[in-house]
Amino acid sequence: MTTAAEKAPAVSKEQADAIFSRGLEGIIAGETAVCSIEQGGLWYRGYEIHDLAKHATFEEVAHVLLVGHKPSASELAAFKAELIAERPLPGVVTAFIESMGGFLASGRAVPMDILRSCVSMLGHMDPDSQSVEKDANLRKAKRLLAKIPTMIGHMQNVIDGKAIIERERGGDPTLGHAANLLYLMTGSKPAKEYAHVVDVSLILYAEHDFNASTFTSRVIAGTLSDMHGAICGGIAALKGPLHGGANEMAMEMLKEIMKDVGEKAIGTKAVDDWMQKAFDTKRKLMGFGHRVYKNGDHRAPILHKLGRDVAQSDTKNPGGHAAVKWFELGEQVQKIMLEKKNIHPNVDFPCGMTYFTMGIPVPQYTPIFVASRVSGWAAHIIEQHANNRIIRPLSRYIGEAPRKW
Ligand SMILES: CC(C)(COP(=O)(O)OP(=O)(O)OC[C@H]1O[C@@H](n2cnc3c(N)ncnc32)[C@H](O)[C@@H]1OP(=O)(O)O)[C@@H](O)C(=O)NCCC(=O)NCCS
């Protein structure tokens, strides 16, 4: 027989009340060996982000996250071959994307939602769909990692009113993950420097410990639900403008400032005035601030420099302005935010300017984030399933006192 003492919860109501934190700020909600983030740095399984951005490729980083170690040359070759083989989409998924053309054109459907539905559909067809075993999870993760760029590419072809590019192969087997993504979207092989910049952006976006979308995926996995469901949850969480959706919103904000003040006003007080109005109306400026990093996001300067270098070497851009103007405007906005609010840009701010400079359509910025972060989500889902305890916090009740019906 259990005694009253044995039945008491591990954490008393008083203890729980004392550690309450709105938005779980500052709360350690689990353990992970995938990633660590601190004010002073960001590490994927012990590898520091600058080191990875400089020396690794996205496929190597995905291997580190999913399999758990830096691949040998033969492991990397095998991993890449598996990804290439898994690129094509089942016909019904491509047909679904094609059927959504009208909704995408009207704006009722957005690429992030179509992507979420495609991942869900893939779950119905995956040979390992219901298993939460480690090997099955790894196979599913690789399939999703390989297929998400194909979804993005096919979706963009439909939006552009073009025939689907590489329907049978899901790309060009001679191209790496980032280059193939750009190729599938446009039909042309990207310049080496564009492919490199996108590759680095994928590395920077791959993983970020218990951020909102990863936490969502872990909560879903924590009920022993399946990987595709947990990834769908991750995509839904990432879409929001306070999370991954900020890369699209950051660029939209810069376009709005450019439209309001005019290109000639960059560097002048007109931009300060625009910002002051935003502060006065308590507007959230997208691509700024972070729950954890209060002294700056380590990823932002890496991508800013790469994006600016591309912009500087490019005299024309799709917006009709010299590409570097967007960085000049962005830098002025950053300076004002820092001086007036002491708030730093996060990685989504340079991402917006960088992808825009390369002519990537804005509604695909967050889907490209998914093409990368799926590696981090899957690593966390595998970790959660391998050592599971259901994630079930408490709430602080602020409603009516008990009363009679
Ligand atoms: C990321 C974010 C959600 C973090 O939220 P948080 O940890 O709850 O931060 P807080 O809202 O507590 O911010 C603290 C203060 O800074 C302000 N602040 C934070 N980010 C801001 C932003 N982007 N623009 C304007 N003010 C901002 C808040 O209004 C708050 O001010 P207050 O104390 O006067 O109310 C938030 O910074 C934000 O909304 N940023 C814009 C969206 C974005 O870029 N998201 C991508 C994150 S990687």
The ligand as a Tripos MOL2 file, in Angstrom:
@<TRIPOS>MOLECULE
LIG
   48    50     1     0     0
SMALL
NO_CHARGES

@<TRIPOS>ATOM
      1 C1         12.3160   37.4470  -29.8350 C.3       1 LIG1
      2 C2         11.3040   38.0130  -28.8750 C.3       1 LIG1
      3 C3          9.9680   37.2910  -29.0740 C.3       1 LIG1
      4 C4         11.8100   37.7760  -27.4560 C.3       1 LIG1
      5 O1         10.7840   38.1050  -26.5970 O.3       1 LIG1
      6 P1         10.9820   38.2680  -25.0260 P.3       1 LIG1
      7 O2         12.1250   37.4720  -24.5580 O.co2     1 LIG1
      8 O3          9.6680   37.9910  -24.4050 O.co2     1 LIG1
      9 O4         11.4090   39.7660  -24.9060 O.3       1 LIG1
     10 P2         10.5710   40.8940  -24.2320 P.3       1 LIG1
     11 O5          9.2910   41.0680  -25.0110 O.co2     1 LIG1
     12 O6         10.4630   40.6100  -22.7830 O.co2     1 LIG1
     13 O7         11.4950   42.1560  -24.5030 O.3       1 LIG1
     14 C5         12.0190   42.9880  -23.5110 C.3       1 LIG1
     15 C6         11.7550   44.4400  -23.8850 C.3       1 LIG1
     16 O8         12.3450   44.6960  -25.1640 O.3       1 LIG1
     17 C7         11.3440   45.0850  -26.0970 C.3       1 LIG1
     18 N1         11.5970   44.4180  -27.3610 N.ar      1 LIG1
     19 C8         12.0650   43.1620  -27.5280 C.ar      1 LIG1
     20 N2         12.1600   42.8850  -28.8310 N.ar      1 LIG1
     21 C9         11.7640   43.9830  -29.4770 C.ar      1 LIG1
     22 C10        11.6370   44.2950  -30.8340 C.ar      1 LIG1
     23 N3         11.9590   43.4020  -31.7620 N.pl3     1 LIG1
     24 N4         11.1910   45.5310  -31.1790 N.ar      1 LIG1
     25 C11        10.8610   46.4240  -30.2410 C.ar      1 LIG1
     26 N5         10.9600   46.1850  -28.9310 N.ar      1 LIG1
     27 C12        11.3980   44.9740  -28.5600 C.ar      1 LIG1
     28 C13        10.0330   44.5910  -25.5070 C.3       1 LIG1
     29 O9          8.9440   45.3500  -25.9660 O.3       1 LIG1
     30 C14        10.2890   44.7470  -24.0570 C.3       1 LIG1
     31 O10        10.1250   46.0940  -23.7160 O.3       1 LIG1
     32 P3          9.3950   46.5440  -22.3600 P.3       1 LIG1
     33 O11        10.2490   45.9790  -21.2700 O.co2     1 LIG1
     34 O12         9.3800   48.0250  -22.4520 O.co2     1 LIG1
     35 O13         8.0340   45.9150  -22.4180 O.co2     1 LIG1
     36 C15        11.1280   39.5240  -29.0830 C.3       1 LIG1
     37 O14        12.3760   40.1550  -28.9560 O.3       1 LIG1
     38 C16        10.5040   39.8550  -30.4240 C.2       1 LIG1
     39 O15         9.2740   39.8480  -30.5440 O.2       1 LIG1
     40 N6         11.3330   40.1090  -31.4580 N.am      1 LIG1
     41 C17        10.8160   40.3560  -32.8030 C.3       1 LIG1
     42 C18        10.5590   39.0570  -33.5130 C.3       1 LIG1
     43 C19        11.8190   38.3350  -33.8930 C.2       1 LIG1
     44 O16        12.7300   38.9050  -34.4460 O.2       1 LIG1
     45 N7         11.8320   37.0210  -33.6110 N.am      1 LIG1
     46 C20        12.9410   36.1660  -33.9530 C.3       1 LIG1
     47 C21        13.6410   35.6970  -32.7340 C.3       1 LIG1
     48 S1         15.1000   34.7980  -33.1290 S.3       1 LIG1
@<TRIPOS>BOND
     1     1     2 1
     2     2     3 1
     3     2     4 1
     4     2    36 1
     5     4     5 1
     6     5     6 1
     7     6     7 2
     8     6     8 1
     9     6     9 1
    10     9    10 1
    11    10    11 2
    12    10    12 1
    13    10    13 1
    14    13    14 1
    15    14    15 1
    16    15    16 1
    17    15    30 1
    18    16    17 1
    19    17    18 1
    20    17    28 1
    21    18    19 ar
    22    18    27 ar
    23    19    20 ar
    24    20    21 ar
    25    21    22 ar
    26    21    27 ar
    27    22    23 1
    28    22    24 ar
    29    24    25 ar
    30    25    26 ar
    31    26    27 ar
    32    28    29 1
    33    28    30 1
    34    30    31 1
    35    31    32 1
    36    32    33 2
    37    32    34 1
    38    32    35 1
    39    36    37 1
    40    36    38 1
    41    38    39 2
    42    38    40 1
    43    40    41 1
    44    41    42 1
    45    42    43 1
    46    43    44 2
    47    43    45 1
    48    45    46 1
    49    46    47 1
    50    47    48 1
@<TRIPOS>SUBSTRUCTURE
     1 LIG1         1 GROUP 0 **** ****
